[in-house]
Amino acid sequence: MAEPLKIEEITERVILTGIRQQDNDDTEDSLTELAELVKTAGAQVVGRTIQNRESIHPGTYVGKGKLQELKEMVLELDATGIVCDDELSPAQLRNMEDALECKVMDRTLVILDIFASRASTSEGKIQVELAQLKYRMSRLAGLGISMSRLGGGIGTRGPGEKKLEVDRRLIKSRIAQLNRELSQVQMHREVTRSQRERGQVKVAAIVGYTNAGKSTLLNHLTNASVLEEDKLFATLDPTTRNLKLDSGQEILLTDTVGFIRKLPHHLIEAFRSTLEEAKYADMIIHVVDASNPQREKQMHIVYETLRNLGVSGKKIITLFNKQDKVEGAELLKDAQADKTLKISAKTGKGLEQLLETLEEILREDKQLLEGIFPYDKGGQLTVIRKYGELLEEEYRENGIYVKAFVPAELYKNLEMNLEKKE
């Protein structure tokens, strides 16, 4: 009897290549990060090479000599493709594929592949497909041939494999449809946001470089059950959870998609509504992987992305996370933060200090209310408990004595209901 046919999934073997345009730049680190991205996307890195050039070659990304070297490496290492560390133009993509006779991808396509596999909510899926189609649209303009040569990402996920021969008109039509769907989602998000504002509940946006530990933090604080993995972009869809502090005050924590160097503009465009959660938040919790030697550069990228989104004037708490992995007493500082703390979201170290800091910041926007509410005005205590911080409560003959911190916008109305002093 013949043995059953075994079907094995073929792992793609890729070579990474980048351009160093000046000495002491971060090309080596960027390529190391690209290797992590490729691994997350499901491929294996079998080689890497960097070319020193004054500028990227407009026709073939790398120079003629490096192109020949790459061709030899592909044969020698039995590679299935090349991944370039920058976004390629349609001409560069076509010329490299013709010269190397193998699949050629760029950093943007790898990130889009990862996002396509990570999106789980309808909003996430719409945003990813929109980014993919815009990326393919920009390439279609310069190819002038069948879109079949655009099917090649790692694992070819998303709309690429659905109908590779789709023409520009159909892509435009699909983009328009997705934009309409996304605008509905954005309207819903804005309604939710305005309800939060009316409800006086403060919002803290958790931001940070990808894999800094944002999801672990959210899980530890709120039991959110968000996926935690030691991978780039382990979670993609934003999660909002309520956190009740010891004083009774409440705050909403919103996790955002991780930032990364050279984050494709197609993605920033598509994920703008999600990323803008930071813009409308009352404060920012910036999570930094303190064990990463590139943390200074990563912090710079996070702040640069926030500036591009128009996020400014917010209280910032920087958390130097992963203290369980930090060796030795390193100097950790963030000049742009209002408060810095050392924590380990995994072990819980330093989280008590974080909760105390949140209490302090929430209290800054409140005024101290002290006095007696007549018993017929006792319902005001419900408002104080919900939106304020009740410090003292005592039932007396002439009413209920209250000492509490309350939101400034509610103070006047509550004070009017206090028993007037003779």
Helices and strands as residue ranges (DSSP letters): E 13-20, H 27-41, E 44-52, H 64-76, E 81-84, H 90-100, E 103-106, H 107-118, H 122-143, G 147-150, G 158-161, H 168-198, E 202-208, H 214-222, E 239-244, E 250-255, H 265-270, H 272-275, H 277-280, E 283-289, H 295-308, E 315-321, E 339-342, H 351-364, E 366-373, G 375-377, H 380-387, E 389-396, E 399-407, H 408-416
